[in-house]
Amino acid sequence: MRILYHHRIASKDGQFVHIDELTRALKRQGHEIVMVSPRGVESAGFGADGGLVSGLKRYIPGALYELMEFSYGILAFVKLCLAIRKFRPDCIYERYNLYLLSGVWASRVFRLPLLLEVNAPLFDERTKYNGIALPRLARWTERTAWRSADAVLPVTRVLAKTVEKAGVDPARITVIHNGIDPGRFEAPEDGRLVRQELGLEDSLVLGFTGFVREWHRLDRVLELLSTGADGKRRHLLLVGDGPARRGIEARARSLGVEKQLTVTGIVERDTIARYVSCFDIALQPDVVPYASPLKMFEYMALARPIVAPDTENIREILVHEKSALLFDPGHPDAFLSEVERLLGDAGLRKRLGEEARQQVFHRGFTWDSNARRVADKFHELICPDGGRGGGGPA
């Protein structure tokens, strides 16, 4: 098929990883992809924060910024129309964003099926964390986008329930979790090279990847870094960066364990697996209730034993005592207790890691599997009688 892929992501972070991995998988399966997206994001370095767009958000009134977001949708609609005329796609795939109705409009004008990927209930999320200046307009755009798409693809069943409550027919909702590319996540020499580079050959490594925020509470892990009963030194390895970094480093100094903390800063996407492979325990200390964390699937693919919160969205992927240790997020000591338990049980670490990796492939948590499901959904919409369509608008 010829697929027109539209998104409004201006930052080069985990959101872009999802876009890049899914489109790569679709291309591997023979589909043609044309991208309509903000200028420059494709060529930006990993970790880029959106540049001018992020700066504007800090300095202009909220209502004006949100009107600009809505206006961008009009510009994006024009870009989609031009791309459709030139590319003649069979269908449109759009990553949902608040105030963005371009895909809906283009789908209606050109009578093309639209799949809408939903990663978060952005009206609720932005209302909680940043505030919404134009709530009636924001909620209307969210519900219109969700209800107008031919199929909605939330990343968790928890999120699917939210989409359904907004008035979307359950028959038009298909949950597609995040995944991994097996080619990127084969453990290189059990992480020994990275351990040597970082001087961690004799350490038990607690690891975390991604953007470190205060609500992750990784500063708590520093309390476990004294040498254990087995005589092995414990080390916290943070592969990434973020606003909580300085606080964690300051806390490590105050506890006298700064030499048992390493923060790499942002690393290139292709090197993530090398670092994760040297983790003895992979940490997912907190999660928003509707997310499908990319890092968790990467931990699983590399057979790292995981400690994660016992929440509904995490239970869609992991099983306590089988593929991870899940802790009660409402109990203040539960996280550290489960980490301590894993630190003292090498057999349990090995068993949980191996089972987690098996589940990735047994349950199809790969981008290739996701791409096949996306293509199958498009085929259902284009040719409900089972035939194959194509050609786009005349």
C-alpha positions as CSV (number, residue, x, y, z in Angstrom):
1,M,0.0,0.0,0.0
2,R,0.9,3.7,-0.2
3,I,0.5,5.1,3.2
4,L,0.4,8.8,4.0
5,Y,1.9,9.2,7.6
6,H,1.1,12.4,9.4
7,H,2.3,13.7,12.8
8,R,3.0,16.9,14.6
9,I,5.9,15.8,16.8
10,A,8.6,18.4,16.8
11,S,10.9,16.8,19.4
12,K,13.3,13.9,18.8
13,D,12.5,11.7,21.8
14,G,10.6,8.6,22.6
15,Q,7.6,9.8,20.6
16,F,9.8,10.0,17.5
17,V,11.2,6.5,18.2
18,H,7.7,5.1,17.9
19,I,7.2,6.9,14.6
20,D,10.5,5.8,13.2
21,E,10.3,2.2,14.2
22,L,6.7,1.7,12.9
23,T,7.4,3.3,9.6
24,R,10.7,1.3,9.2
25,A,8.7,-1.9,9.8
26,L,6.0,-0.9,7.3
27,K,8.7,-0.2,4.7
28,R,10.4,-3.6,5.4
29,Q,7.0,-5.2,4.5
30,G,6.9,-3.5,1.2
31,H,4.6,-0.5,1.8
32,E,5.4,3.0,0.5
33,I,5.4,5.8,3.1
34,V,5.3,9.5,2.6
35,M,5.7,11.7,5.7
36,V,3.9,14.9,6.4
37,S,5.5,16.4,9.5
38,P,7.0,19.5,11.0
39,R,10.1,20.8,9.1
40,G,13.5,19.7,10.4
41,V,12.5,17.0,12.9
42,E,13.8,14.2,10.7
43,S,17.3,15.6,10.5
44,A,17.5,16.8,14.2
45,G,19.7,15.0,16.6
46,F,18.2,12.5,19.1
47,G,17.1,14.5,22.2
48,A,16.2,17.7,20.3
49,D,13.3,19.4,22.1
50,G,11.4,21.1,19.3
51,G,13.4,24.3,19.2
52,L,11.4,27.4,18.5
53,V,8.1,25.7,19.2
54,S,9.2,24.8,22.8
55,G,10.5,28.4,23.3
56,L,7.2,30.0,22.2
57,K,5.2,27.8,24.6
58,R,7.2,29.3,27.5
59,Y,6.7,33.0,26.7
60,I,3.3,33.5,25.1
61,P,-0.1,33.4,26.7
62,G,-1.7,29.9,26.8
63,A,-4.8,30.8,24.8
64,L,-2.6,32.3,22.0
65,Y,-0.4,29.3,21.9
66,E,-3.4,26.9,21.7
67,L,-4.9,29.0,18.9
68,M,-1.6,28.6,17.1
69,E,-1.8,24.9,17.6
70,F,-5.2,24.8,16.0
71,S,-4.1,27.1,13.2
72,Y,-1.2,24.7,12.5
73,G,-3.8,22.1,11.8
74,I,-5.1,24.2,8.9
75,L,-1.6,24.5,7.5
76,A,-1.1,20.8,7.9
77,F,-4.3,20.2,6.1
78,V,-3.0,22.1,3.1
79,K,0.2,20.1,3.2
80,L,-1.8,16.9,3.4
81,C,-3.9,17.9,0.4
82,L,-0.8,18.6,-1.7
83,A,0.8,15.3,-0.7
84,I,-2.4,13.4,-1.5
85,R,-2.6,14.9,-4.9
86,K,1.0,14.1,-5.6
87,F,1.4,10.8,-3.9
88,R,-2.1,9.3,-4.4
89,P,-2.0,7.3,-1.2
90,D,-4.4,4.4,-0.4
91,C,-4.9,5.6,3.2
92,I,-3.8,8.0,6.0
93,Y,-2.1,7.1,9.3
94,E,-2.0,9.9,11.8
95,R,-0.5,10.2,15.3
96,Y,-3.1,12.0,17.4
97,N,-2.3,15.3,18.9
98,L,-4.5,17.9,20.6
99,Y,-6.0,20.6,18.4
100,L,-5.1,18.5,15.3
101,L,-7.9,17.7,12.9
102,S,-5.9,17.8,9.6
103,G,-6.2,14.0,9.1
104,V,-9.9,14.0,9.7
105,W,-10.5,16.8,7.2
106,A,-8.2,15.2,4.5
107,S,-9.9,11.8,5.1
108,R,-13.3,13.3,4.5
109,V,-12.3,15.4,1.5
110,F,-10.5,12.7,-0.4
111,R,-12.5,9.7,1.0
112,L,-9.5,7.9,2.3
113,P,-9.5,5.6,5.3
114,L,-7.9,7.1,8.4
115,L,-6.2,5.2,11.2
116,L,-5.6,7.3,14.3
117,E,-2.8,6.3,16.7
118,V,-3.5,7.5,20.3
119,N,-0.7,7.4,22.9
120,A,-2.3,9.5,25.6
121,P,-5.6,11.3,26.5
122,L,-4.0,14.6,25.9
123,F,-6.9,16.8,27.0
124,D,-6.8,15.2,30.5
125,E,-3.0,15.0,30.6
126,R,-2.5,18.7,29.7
127,T,-5.3,19.8,32.0
128,K,-3.6,18.1,34.9
129,Y,0.0,19.0,34.2
130,N,0.0,22.3,32.2
131,G,-3.5,23.6,32.2
132,I,-5.8,24.2,29.2
133,A,-6.7,27.8,28.3
134,L,-9.3,26.9,25.8
135,P,-10.9,23.7,27.3
136,R,-14.1,23.7,25.2
137,L,-12.2,23.9,21.9
138,A,-9.6,21.4,23.1
139,R,-12.1,18.8,24.2
140,W,-14.1,19.2,21.0
141,T,-11.0,18.6,18.8
142,E,-10.1,15.5,20.8
143,R,-13.5,13.9,20.6
144,T,-13.9,14.9,17.0
145,A,-10.6,13.3,16.0
146,W,-11.3,10.1,18.0
147,R,-14.9,9.8,16.7
148,S,-14.1,10.6,13.1
149,A,-11.3,8.2,12.5
150,D,-12.2,4.9,10.7
151,A,-10.1,3.1,13.4
152,V,-8.5,4.2,16.6
153,L,-5.3,2.5,17.8
154,P,-4.7,3.2,21.5
155,V,-1.5,1.8,23.0
156,T,-3.1,0.1,26.0
157,R,-6.4,-1.3,27.0
158,V,-6.6,1.3,29.8
159,L,-6.4,4.0,27.1
160,A,-8.9,2.1,25.0
161,K,-11.5,2.5,27.8
162,T,-11.0,6.3,27.8
163,V,-11.5,6.4,24.0
164,E,-14.6,4.3,24.3
165,K,-16.0,6.6,27.0
166,A,-15.6,9.5,24.6
167,G,-18.1,8.0,22.3
168,V,-16.1,5.8,19.9
169,D,-17.6,2.5,18.9
170,P,-15.6,-0.4,20.5
171,A,-15.6,-2.1,17.1
172,R,-13.5,0.7,15.8
173,I,-10.9,0.4,18.6
174,T,-7.8,-1.8,18.2
175,V,-5.2,-1.9,21.0
176,I,-1.6,-2.0,19.6
177,H,1.1,-1.9,22.3
178,N,4.5,-0.5,21.7
179,G,7.3,-3.0,20.7
180,I,10.9,-3.5,19.7
181,D,12.9,-4.3,16.6
182,P,14.6,-7.6,17.4
183,G,17.5,-6.6,15.2
184,R,18.3,-3.7,17.6
185,F,18.0,-5.6,20.8
186,E,20.2,-8.7,20.8
187,A,22.4,-8.6,23.9
188,P,26.0,-7.8,22.8
189,E,28.4,-10.0,24.8
190,D,26.1,-9.8,27.8
191,G,27.0,-6.1,28.2
192,R,30.6,-6.9,29.2
193,L,32.2,-4.3,26.9
194,V,30.1,-1.5,28.4
195,R,30.8,-2.7,31.9
196,Q,34.6,-2.6,31.1
197,E,34.2,0.9,29.7
198,L,32.4,2.2,32.8
199,G,34.5,0.3,35.3
200,L,31.5,-1.8,36.4
201,E,32.9,-5.3,36.0
202,D,32.4,-6.3,39.6
203,S,29.2,-4.4,40.3
204,L,25.5,-5.2,40.4
205,V,24.0,-2.6,38.1
206,L,20.6,-1.1,38.6
207,G,19.6,0.6,35.3
208,F,17.2,3.1,33.9
209,T,16.9,4.5,30.4
210,G,15.1,7.7,29.3
211,F,14.2,11.1,30.5
212,V,14.6,11.3,34.2
213,R,11.9,13.3,36.0
214,E,11.3,14.0,39.7
215,W,8.2,11.8,39.8
216,H,10.4,8.7,38.9
217,R,11.9,9.1,42.5
218,L,15.1,7.4,41.4
219,D,16.8,9.2,44.3
220,R,15.4,6.5,46.5
221,V,17.5,3.9,44.8
222,L,20.6,5.5,46.1
223,E,19.7,4.2,49.5
224,L,20.4,0.6,48.2
225,L,23.9,1.3,46.9
226,S,25.9,0.2,50.0
227,T,27.8,-3.1,49.4
228,G,25.4,-6.1,49.7
229,A,25.9,-9.3,51.7
230,D,27.4,-11.0,48.7
231,G,30.3,-8.5,48.7
232,K,29.4,-7.0,45.4
233,R,29.3,-3.2,44.9
234,R,26.0,-1.8,43.7
235,H,25.8,0.8,41.0
236,L,23.0,3.0,39.6
237,L,23.4,3.6,35.9
238,L,21.1,6.2,34.3
239,V,21.2,6.1,30.6
240,G,19.7,9.5,29.6
241,D,19.2,12.9,31.1
242,G,16.4,15.1,32.5
243,P,15.4,17.6,35.1
244,A,15.9,15.2,38.0
245,R,19.5,14.6,37.2
246,R,21.0,17.3,39.4
247,G,18.9,16.4,42.3
248,I,19.9,12.7,42.1
249,E,23.6,13.7,41.8
250,A,23.3,16.0,44.8
251,R,21.6,13.3,46.8
252,A,24.4,10.8,45.9
253,R,27.0,13.2,47.2
254,S,25.2,13.7,50.4
255,L,25.0,9.9,50.9
256,G,28.6,9.5,50.0
257,V,27.8,7.1,47.0
258,E,28.6,9.5,44.1
259,K,31.1,7.0,42.8
260,Q,28.3,4.4,42.6
261,L,26.2,6.6,40.3
262,T,26.8,7.1,36.5
263,V,24.6,9.3,34.4
264,T,25.5,9.0,30.7
265,G,23.5,11.9,29.4
266,I,21.6,11.5,26.1
267,V,23.0,8.7,24.0
268,E,22.3,7.8,20.4
269,R,19.4,5.5,19.7
270,D,21.6,2.8,18.2
271,T,23.7,2.5,21.4
272,I,20.8,2.0,23.9
273,A,20.9,-1.8,23.7
274,R,24.6,-1.8,24.6
275,Y,23.9,-0.1,27.9
276,V,20.8,-2.0,28.8
277,S,22.6,-5.2,28.3
278,C,24.8,-4.5,31.3
279,F,21.9,-4.0,33.6
280,D,21.5,-6.6,36.3
281,I,18.1,-5.1,37.2
282,A,16.0,-2.8,35.0
283,L,13.9,-0.1,36.8
284,Q,10.5,1.1,35.8
285,P,9.9,3.0,39.1
286,D,6.7,4.8,38.0
287,V,4.4,5.2,35.0
288,V,1.4,7.2,34.0
289,P,-1.7,5.0,34.2
290,Y,-2.4,4.7,30.4
291,A,1.2,4.5,29.0
292,S,2.9,1.7,27.1
293,P,6.5,2.4,28.1
294,L,9.0,1.9,25.3
295,K,11.8,1.2,27.7
296,M,9.9,-1.7,29.3
297,F,9.8,-3.6,26.0
298,E,13.5,-3.0,25.4
299,Y,14.3,-4.3,28.9
300,M,12.2,-7.4,28.1
301,A,13.8,-8.0,24.8
302,L,17.3,-8.0,26.4
303,A,16.1,-10.4,29.1
304,R,16.6,-7.9,31.9
305,P,14.7,-8.6,35.1
306,I,12.3,-5.7,35.7
307,V,10.8,-4.0,38.8
308,A,7.7,-2.1,37.8
309,P,4.5,-0.7,39.5
310,D,1.6,-3.0,39.8
311,T,-0.8,-0.9,37.7
312,E,-3.5,-2.0,35.2
313,N,-1.5,-0.9,32.1
314,I,1.7,-2.7,33.3
315,R,-0.3,-5.8,34.0
316,E,-1.3,-5.9,30.4
317,I,2.3,-6.7,29.6
318,L,4.0,-8.2,32.7
319,V,3.0,-10.8,35.3
320,H,4.2,-10.6,38.9
321,E,6.7,-13.3,39.8
322,K,6.7,-14.6,36.2
323,S,8.1,-12.0,33.9
324,A,8.8,-9.2,36.5
325,L,8.4,-8.2,40.1
326,L,5.5,-5.7,40.5
327,F,5.2,-3.5,43.5
328,D,2.3,-1.7,45.1
329,P,2.7,2.0,44.1
330,G,0.7,3.0,47.0
331,H,3.1,1.5,49.5
332,P,6.1,3.8,50.2
333,D,8.6,1.0,50.7
334,A,7.4,-1.5,48.2
335,F,9.6,-0.5,45.3
336,L,12.8,-0.6,47.2
337,S,11.8,-3.9,48.9
338,E,11.3,-5.6,45.5
339,V,14.6,-4.2,44.2
340,E,16.4,-5.4,47.3
341,R,14.9,-8.9,46.8
342,L,16.2,-9.1,43.3
343,L,19.6,-7.9,44.3
344,G,19.9,-10.9,46.6
345,D,18.6,-13.5,44.2
346,A,20.6,-14.2,41.0
347,G,18.4,-17.2,40.1
348,L,15.3,-15.1,40.2
349,R,16.9,-12.4,38.1
350,K,17.8,-14.9,35.4
351,R,14.3,-16.6,35.4
352,L,12.4,-13.3,35.2
353,G,14.6,-11.9,32.5
354,E,14.3,-15.1,30.3
355,E,10.6,-15.2,30.7
356,A,10.2,-11.5,29.8
357,R,12.2,-12.0,26.6
358,Q,10.1,-15.0,25.6
359,Q,6.9,-13.0,26.1
360,V,8.1,-10.3,23.7
361,F,8.1,-12.8,20.8
362,H,5.3,-15.1,22.0
363,R,2.9,-12.1,22.3
364,G,4.2,-10.2,19.2
365,F,5.5,-7.1,21.0
366,T,7.6,-6.2,17.9
367,W,7.3,-3.4,15.4
368,D,7.0,-5.9,12.5
369,S,4.0,-7.4,14.2
370,N,2.5,-4.0,14.8
371,A,3.1,-3.0,11.2
372,R,1.3,-6.1,10.0
373,R,-1.7,-5.3,12.2
374,V,-1.8,-1.7,10.9
375,A,-1.7,-3.0,7.3
376,D,-4.4,-5.6,8.0
377,K,-6.6,-2.9,9.4
378,F,-6.1,-0.7,6.4
379,H,-6.9,-3.6,4.1
380,E,-10.1,-4.2,6.0
381,L,-11.1,-0.6,5.5
382,I,-10.1,-0.3,1.8
383,C,-11.5,-3.7,0.7
384,P,-14.0,-5.0,3.2
385,D,-14.8,-7.8,0.8
386,G,-11.3,-9.2,1.1
387,G,-9.9,-7.8,-2.2
388,R,-7.0,-5.5,-2.6
389,G,-7.4,-1.8,-3.4
390,G,-5.1,1.0,-4.3
391,G,-4.5,4.0,-6.3
392,G,-5.8,6.8,-4.1
393,P,-8.0,9.6,-5.3
394,A,-8.3,10.2,-9.0
